[in-house]
Amino acid sequence: MQFSTTNYGRLKTRIKRRYQSQLAKTTKAFKSFPQSKTGKWLREHHSEFKEFNPQRWFYLQQVETLLFFLTNSEVESVDGEFSNLENDIFEKWNKSEFADVFLKFLNQRMSFKKASNESTKILDAHLVDLGNLHLLKISASTKDYRMQPSLGDVKIKKKVSKLLETTLHLEGKELILLTSSMKEMKVFSTRIEAAVKIIKKFSPDSWDRFAAFTEVILPIKQEELVSYSHQELPGTSMINMYHRDFVDLLDDLLHENGHHHLNYYLNLDTLIQEPIDCIYYSPWRRTLRPLRGIYHAYFTFFWAFKLFSDLANSKELDSIWYQFSVAEKEKIFWRAIEEFHMLEYSFQDLQWAKKQGLISDLGWELVKEQRACVVKLKKKIVVWEKNLRTYKRDLSDLKKTLIHSRKHYKKI
């Protein structure tokens, strides 16, 4: 059984070992590049970073990118044509924070080699500043530093500063909250505390997993963004605390935690092959997505289903920490029903992908375990649907959309 506290512990132990191994190999590799500022910085501070934490993992992934550019610094074009290696280097820069720098150098008619090497020098300096600011917690020059909003960086009067940080002690779980003011800290910490108590009381399995994988919550203000996280920064949830209600907060906390859990696996194992073909209809985005998008959605939205079905199954939703309104209770039932139908739809596509050899045995084991939980509640879903009021039209529209999509987007 993958969804258990025992396996959560094993997974975290594995990534700690992977981190230590990768750190040792990386530090050794920098001996070939004595001119690197980051290499020198790592040698000086190596002993301080032997133990894993999400910020150090994040840093190490960026250092690996620097090593890639240093290792391939002598690449030359042949007859003006890009080689396969140059294409790889171009793509690496294009996906990095310094894509604009690299492209600017190319637009200045620098050779490909010089543009890459000049960009590498800037990335090298940036990583030293990043290490000082976020790992050593000391002031640093920020001439070549790129802001890291996901680590709490903000700009105040043209200077790099950090959000306020506090540690919440929640049901035996320590959780870091970053906010822009003391007022926000008070309001958001109260909401989060109520949310995690609700989760622990009504959905204990969800709580166990949340306690295992979420480490930091960083509120985001953009109205168009709900929540997000990064594979390279496991445990940090960027969550919209400004434009979402309490039921949404419960959902968002567990949704991003689902990504953290999945990202631990992805940082250690191959769960799926990743063809870029957008041939799978996503009921969540109402558009075609590649397999990666569907697999991630199934894994993470399952936990919304788990939460809302647990809440819907409870005989008494109200608690001393939060009084759900009639509208919120209706929304809870609707969200359980909605996720059930979308998960059922996407499971068929995942089955097809499995038959094509695109999902590994471990990747499929995770899906099957979630699927078993979903089908157990099929009879309850039928009952809950009959009792819907506000969302009856939404349910009808959803079912019609899924029927249409199944007919329209057939696999070749």
C-alpha positions in Angstrom: 0.0 0.0 0.0 1.6 3.2 -1.2 -0.7 5.6 0.6 0.4 5.0 4.2 2.6 6.8 6.7 5.1 4.0 6.5 5.6 4.5 2.8 5.6 8.3 3.2 8.6 7.9 5.5 10.4 5.5 3.2 9.9 7.9 0.3 11.4 10.8 2.3 14.3 8.6 3.4 15.0 7.7 -0.3 15.1 11.4 -1.4 17.4 12.3 1.5 19.8 9.6 0.3 19.5 10.7 -3.3 20.3 14.3 -2.2 23.4 13.3 -0.4 24.6 11.2 -3.3 23.9 13.9 -5.8 25.6 16.5 -3.6 28.8 14.4 -3.3 28.9 13.8 -7.1 28.2 17.5 -7.9 30.9 18.7 -5.5 33.4 16.3 -7.0 32.4 17.3 -10.6 33.3 21.0 -9.9 36.9 20.0 -9.4 37.1 20.1 -13.2 36.0 23.7 -13.2 38.2 25.6 -10.7 37.1 28.9 -12.2 33.5 28.4 -11.1 32.3 30.7 -8.3 29.6 28.2 -7.3 32.0 25.3 -7.2 34.3 27.3 -4.8 31.2 28.2 -2.7 30.1 24.6 -2.5 33.6 23.4 -1.4 33.7 26.1 1.3 30.2 25.2 2.7 29.9 21.6 1.7 29.7 20.3 5.3 26.8 22.7 6.1 24.5 21.1 3.5 24.9 17.4 4.0 21.3 17.0 5.3 18.4 17.3 2.9 15.8 20.0 3.0 13.5 21.2 0.1 15.5 24.5 -0.3 18.8 22.7 -0.6 17.2 20.2 -3.1 16.0 23.2 -5.1 19.5 24.8 -5.0 21.2 21.5 -6.1 18.9 21.2 -9.1 20.0 24.6 -10.3 23.6 23.8 -9.6 23.2 20.7 -11.9 22.0 23.0 -14.6 25.2 25.1 -14.2 27.3 22.0 -14.5 25.6 21.1 -17.7 26.6 24.4 -19.3 30.1 24.3 -17.9 30.6 20.7 -19.2 29.5 21.8 -22.7 31.2 25.2 -22.8 33.4 24.3 -25.8 30.6 23.4 -28.2 31.1 24.9 -31.7 28.8 25.2 -34.7 29.7 23.4 -37.9 29.0 25.2 -41.1 26.6 27.5 -39.4 24.2 24.6 -38.5 23.1 23.7 -35.0 24.3 20.4 -33.8 22.1 18.1 -31.6 24.1 19.3 -28.6 23.6 22.9 -29.4 19.9 22.2 -29.7 20.0 20.7 -26.2 21.9 23.7 -24.9 19.4 26.1 -26.5 16.5 24.3 -25.0 18.1 24.2 -21.6 18.6 28.0 -21.7 15.1 28.5 -23.1 13.6 26.8 -20.0 15.8 28.6 -17.5 15.4 31.8 -15.6 18.1 33.3 -17.8 16.5 32.7 -21.2 16.3 36.4 -21.7 20.0 36.9 -21.0 21.0 34.2 -23.4 18.7 35.4 -26.2 19.9 39.0 -25.7 23.5 37.9 -26.2 22.5 36.0 -29.4 20.7 39.1 -30.7 23.9 41.0 -30.2 25.4 38.7 -32.8 27.5 36.8 -30.4 28.5 33.3 -31.5 26.4 30.6 -29.9 29.4 29.4 -27.8 30.1 32.9 -26.5 26.5 33.7 -25.8 26.2 30.5 -23.7 29.4 31.0 -21.9 28.6 34.6 -21.0 25.2 33.5 -19.7 26.9 30.8 -17.7 29.0 33.4 -15.9 25.9 35.2 -14.8 24.1 32.0 -13.7 27.3 31.1 -11.8 27.2 34.4 -9.9 23.5 34.1 -9.3 23.9 30.8 -7.6 26.4 32.1 -5.1 24.0 34.9 -4.2 21.1 32.4 -4.0 23.2 30.2 -1.7 24.1 33.1 0.6 20.6 34.5 0.8 18.5 31.4 1.2 20.8 28.7 2.5 23.3 30.6 4.7 20.7 33.3 5.4 23.3 36.1 5.0 23.3 39.3 2.9 24.7 39.1 -0.5 25.3 41.1 -3.7 22.4 40.9 -6.0 23.9 42.3 -9.2 23.3 39.1 -11.1 20.7 37.6 -8.8 17.3 36.7 -10.1 14.4 37.1 -7.7 13.0 33.8 -6.3 9.3 34.5 -5.5 8.7 30.9 -4.6 11.3 31.3 -1.8 9.7 34.4 -0.5 11.6 37.1 -2.4 10.0 40.5 -2.8 11.3 43.8 -4.1 10.9 46.8 -1.8 12.2 50.1 -3.1 14.3 48.4 -5.8 16.0 46.1 -3.2 15.6 42.4 -2.7 13.8 41.7 0.5 11.9 38.7 2.0 8.4 38.1 3.2 7.7 37.8 6.9 8.1 34.2 8.1 6.4 32.5 11.0 6.2 28.8 12.1 2.7 27.5 12.8 2.4 24.6 15.2 -0.6 22.6 13.9 -1.7 19.3 15.4 1.9 18.3 16.0 2.9 19.5 12.5 5.2 22.5 12.0 4.3 24.6 9.0 6.1 27.8 7.7 3.9 30.6 6.6 5.3 33.5 4.6 3.2 36.8 4.4 3.7 40.4 3.4 2.4 41.9 6.7 1.7 41.0 10.3 -2.1 41.6 9.6 -2.0 38.9 6.9 0.0 36.6 9.1 -2.7 36.7 11.8 -5.6 36.3 9.4 -4.1 33.6 7.2 -2.7 31.6 10.1 -6.1 31.5 11.7 -7.7 30.3 8.5 -5.0 27.7 7.9 -5.3 26.4 11.5 -9.0 25.9 11.2 -8.6 24.2 7.8 -6.0 21.7 9.0 -8.1 20.8 12.0 -11.1 20.2 9.8 -9.0 18.0 7.5 -7.6 16.0 10.4 -11.0 15.4 12.0 -13.0 14.5 8.9 -10.3 13.1 6.5 -7.5 11.6 8.6 -5.9 9.9 5.7 -5.6 13.2 3.9 -4.2 14.8 7.1 -1.5 12.1 7.4 -0.3 12.8 3.8 -0.5 16.6 4.3 1.6 16.3 7.5 4.2 14.3 5.6 4.7 16.5 2.5 3.7 20.1 3.0 6.4 22.3 4.6 5.8 25.9 3.5 2.7 28.0 2.5 3.2 31.1 0.5 0.1 33.2 -0.3 -0.3 34.5 -3.9 -2.4 37.5 -4.8 -3.0 37.1 -8.6 -6.8 36.5 -9.0 -6.3 34.3 -12.0 -4.1 31.9 -10.1 -5.5 29.3 -7.8 -2.5 27.5 -6.5 0.7 26.0 -7.9 4.0 24.4 -6.9 7.3 23.3 -8.4 8.8 19.8 -8.8 12.2 21.2 -7.9 10.9 22.7 -4.6 9.0 19.9 -2.9 6.8 20.9 0.0 6.2 24.6 -0.9 2.6 25.5 -1.8 1.8 28.8 -3.5 -1.9 29.2 -2.6 -4.4 32.0 -3.4 -5.5 33.2 0.1 -7.1 36.3 -1.2 -9.8 35.3 -3.7 -10.9 31.8 -2.6 -13.4 30.8 0.1 -12.8 28.4 3.0 -14.0 25.3 1.1 -11.5 26.2 -1.7 -8.8 26.6 0.9 -9.3 23.0 2.1 -9.2 21.9 -1.5 -6.1 23.9 -2.4 -4.1 22.7 0.6 -4.6 19.1 -0.3 -4.3 19.6 -4.1 -0.8 21.1 -3.8 0.1 18.5 -1.3 -0.8 15.9 -3.9 1.7 17.5 -6.2 4.4 17.4 -3.5 3.7 13.7 -2.9 3.9 13.0 -6.6 7.0 15.1 -7.1 8.8 13.0 -4.5 8.2 10.0 -6.8 9.1 11.9 -9.9 12.4 13.0 -8.4 13.2 9.4 -7.7 11.4 7.1 -10.2 10.0 7.0 -13.7 6.2 6.7 -13.4 5.3 7.5 -17.0 6.8 8.0 -20.4 6.1 11.6 -21.5 5.2 11.9 -25.2 4.2 15.4 -26.0 1.1 14.5 -28.0 -2.0 16.3 -26.7 -4.5 13.5 -27.3 -6.1 13.2 -23.9 -9.1 15.3 -23.0 -8.8 16.9 -19.6 -12.2 17.4 -17.9 -10.5 19.8 -15.4 -9.1 22.1 -18.1 -11.6 21.4 -20.8 -8.9 21.0 -23.4 -6.5 18.4 -24.8 -3.4 17.6 -22.7 -0.4 15.3 -22.9 -0.3 12.2 -20.8 1.8 14.0 -18.1 -1.1 16.5 -17.6 -3.7 13.7 -17.2 -1.6 11.6 -14.9 -0.8 14.6 -12.6 -4.4 15.6 -12.6 -5.7 12.2 -11.7 -3.2 11.8 -8.9 -3.8 15.3 -7.4 -7.5 15.8 -7.9 -8.1 12.4 -6.3 -7.3 14.0 -3.0 -10.0 16.6 -3.5 -12.4 13.8 -4.1 -11.1 12.0 -1.0 -11.5 15.2 1.1 -15.0 16.1 -0.1 -16.4 12.6 0.0 -15.1 12.2 3.6 -16.8 15.5 4.5 -20.0 14.5 2.7 -20.0 11.1 4.5 -19.8 12.8 7.9 -23.1 12.9 9.8 -22.2 16.3 11.3 -20.0 18.7 9.4 -20.0 21.5 11.9 -17.3 21.8 14.4 -16.0 24.2 17.0 -13.4 25.4 14.5 -15.7 26.3 11.6 -19.4 26.5 10.9 -20.1 25.6 7.2 -23.0 27.5 5.7 -25.8 25.7 3.8 -24.2 26.9 0.5 -20.8 25.6 1.5 -22.3 22.2 2.5 -24.0 22.0 -0.9 -20.7 22.9 -2.5 -18.9 20.1 -0.6 -21.3 17.5 -2.0 -21.1 18.9 -5.5 -17.3 18.9 -5.4 -17.3 15.2 -4.4 -19.7 14.4 -7.3 -17.8 16.5 -9.8 -14.4 15.0 -9.0 -15.9 11.5 -9.1 -17.1 11.9 -12.7 -13.9 13.6 -13.9 -11.7 10.9 -12.3 -13.8 8.1 -13.8 -13.5 9.8 -17.3 -9.7 10.1 -17.1 -9.2 6.6 -15.6 -10.2 5.2 -19.0 -7.5 7.3 -20.7 -4.9 6.1 -18.2 -6.0 2.5 -18.9 -5.4 3.1 -22.6 -2.0 4.7 -21.9 -1.0 1.7 -19.7 -1.9 -0.7 -22.5 0.5 1.3 -24.8 3.3 0.8 -22.2 3.4 4.5 -21.2 2.8 4.0 -17.5 5.3 2.0 -15.3 4.3 -0.7 -12.8 4.8 1.7 -9.9 2.9 4.5 -11.7 0.0 2.2 -12.3 0.0 0.9 -8.8 -0.5 4.5 -7.5 -3.5 4.9 -9.9 -5.1 1.6 -9.0 -4.9 2.3 -5.3 -6.7 5.6 -5.9 -9.2 4.0 -8.3 -10.2 1.4 -5.7 -11.2 4.2 -3.3 -13.2 6.0 -6.0 -15.3 3.0 -7.0 -16.2 2.2 -3.4 -18.2 5.4 -3.3 -20.2 5.0 -6.6 -23.5 4.2 -4.8 -23.0 7.1 -2.5 -22.5 9.4 -5.5 -25.9 8.3 -7.0 -27.6 9.3 -3.7 -25.8 12.6 -3.4 -26.7 13.5 -7.0 -30.4 13.1 -6.2 -30.1 15.5 -3.3 -28.3 18.3 -5.2 -30.1 21.5 -5.6 -27.9 24.5 -6.7 -25.6 22.4 -8.9 -28.1 20.2 -10.7 -27.6 22.1 -14.0 -23.8 22.0 -13.5 -24.0 18.2 -13.1 -26.1 17.8 -16.3 -23.7 20.0 -18.3 -20.7 18.0 -17.0 -22.2 14.7 -17.9 -23.1 15.9 -21.4 -19.6 17.4 -21.9 -17.9 14.1 -20.9 -20.1 12.0 -23.1 -19.4 14.4 -26.1 -15.7 14.4 -25.4 -15.5 10.6 -25.2 -17.1 10.3 -28.6 -15.2 13.2 -30.2 -11.6 12.5 -28.9 -11.2 8.9 -29.7 -7.6 7.5 -29.6 -6.2 6.4 -32.9 
